[in-house]
Amino acid sequence: MPAEMLGENLSKSAVPLAESINNEPGFISKIWTENLQTEEAGGIYFFTDRESAERYWKMHQKRIASFGIKSANCKIFDINLPLTKITHGQID
């Protein structure tokens, strides 16, 4: 994603996208990430279960392709809750 589309521009243009993500089944939250130097944007998503995350990723691949984004990746992890609590991770 070109750097000029990130930062404040993304914060403004992606509001409808952000609002729509809230309606996805099993969605808990997303931390939005970006790197102007490498012209990358993404996020850390939290879902209630793996099935919801996988369903979202399938849908999201199609959506971002419609934006002209040709390459994206996804990794799905389980949360190590005991260690997350020690380091003040907020997942509630």
C-alpha positions, 0 to 999 in steps of 0.5 A: 500500500503506498505510503501516502495512503497510510497514516491520517489518510487510512484513518479517515478512509478506512472508517467504514471498513473498521465499522464493518469488521465489528459486525463479523461473527466471532470478532473481538477486536483489531489492533491496526498496524502500519509501516510507512517505510515498507508501505505495509498495513495490517493488523492483529485480530482477535476472534472467539475461535479459529473457525471465525478467524478462518472465515474472516480471512477468506472473506477479507482476501476477496475484499482487499483484492477488490481494493487492488491489493495483490499480496497479503498474508495471514497467520492464525495463532492461539493465545497463551493466556497465562503468559498474556496475563503476566504481560498485561495483555488485554483480550477481554 
